[in-house]
Every structure is written in structure tokens, then in C-alpha cells.
């Protein structure tokens, strides 16, 4: 779900603006990246934008518009940014065409699934009930809320060294029908998908929790370090001179 945002006094009045929590940048930097933000411009700009980076981190944000997977609009659907949806879906597809590593967080994991032809549960309380708290009680997401079970033979398990962990949570949507070539590698106790990856690629991983907000925990920091290591491998395997990892998110 989107974080609260407000116009600051010196902002351009009446204009759309970019907003990305610094927690993403700090977590990436702590993992060894030199993170930059990709502005969600026209999709034609995506190849040149990705030429300058070696990894793509897709962050949290607003609900994904169901028009992108042919679903009806749920009455509890939150604010959407269809232009952002289109940009991130195509950025993921282009990054995968290149073999570029991807780390997708919360909404990012949902976009990853949609980019592969999957769809979403639009409002978890209606679909799975409220046995597990998926919308955080802690306003900044630093308090783990519930456990997830992780497939032992997954990239996620290898990276974190865990087959079970307690995570934070701030979402009311989640992957439903899983997209082609993706594998579910983590679930909450109520069956909600909490982790996705593409087994035929070096590093394409989506987690439903906000790992950046609890990156002080060893297993969460390991996600960012492993992503940066994958970006270094990608850089070494291409002619690119870029040495950065990227993230994109508008208000």
C-alpha cells in the first residue's frame, strides 16, 4: 500500500512529483550498491535507462490497476498509477530480456507477477480473511508482523539462510494466479504468496514484505547484498560500464 505523501513548501505546485523512501536507497547502499532512481518516463526510454545500471529494484507503492491483467475493479481498490504500472511492467520485461538481476519488493512483487501474465488478489480480507495481519500496525514497518514459510531449495532460502522467518507487512493485494516461469517460494500461514522467483535466471526475486524497512536484520540485509552481488556478476558478463543498482517510484 502507498505510504503517506504530502506536498512540501518548495514543491512545484500542481505538478506530479517523484517520491521514494530513503530506506530503499540506504538498504541498497549498505549492500554495496551505488543506487540511482529511474524516473518512470515513456517506455521508449527504458532501454537507455537500463543501459546505465546493472540491477533493477522495483519498490512498493500504490495498487496495481487491474486493467493490466484483465480483472474487474474491486470496490476496495486503492489509488492506482496506470502509467507507473506500464513503465514498471516493461522495465521488468526488458531487464529480464537482458538477464539483469531484479529485486522486487511488495508492490514490486505484484508487478513482477503481472509482468509474467499473472493476476492479483485485490483485497485480502475478502479473499483469505484476516487470520494473518497483512497491513502493518507499526507505521514505519520496522516491527515484524507474521511468519512466512520458505521453500528450502529456493534462491530465497539460500540467500537468507532461512526456511522460516518473521516479516513486516503492508499490503492488501497479493499474487493470485502465478505468471509463467515464476515459482512461489514463500507463503504466509493463510496461504498468501509472500515470495516469487524465476528459477531459470540468476537473480529474479520478489518478496511481499518491506525488506528495506527491516534491513537491520541479518536475513533481510542479505537480500540486498545478494542482489548487489548478482548485479556485479551481470556487469562482469556484459560490456556495460555501469556499476549501479536502480529503483523507480513516483508519488
Secondary structure, DSSP 8 states (H G I E B T S, - for coil): --------TTS-TTS--B---HHHHHHHHHTT---EE-----GGGHHHHHHT-SEEEE---SB--GGGTT----TT---B-HHHHHHHHHHHHHHHHHT-EEEEETHHHHHHHHHTT--EES-HHHHT-SSS--B-SSTTS-S--EEEEE-TTSHHHHHH--SEEEE--B-S-EE-S--TT-EEEEEETT--EEEEE-TTSSSEEEESS-GGGGTTSHHHHHHHHHHHHHHHHHHHHSS-----EEEE-B-
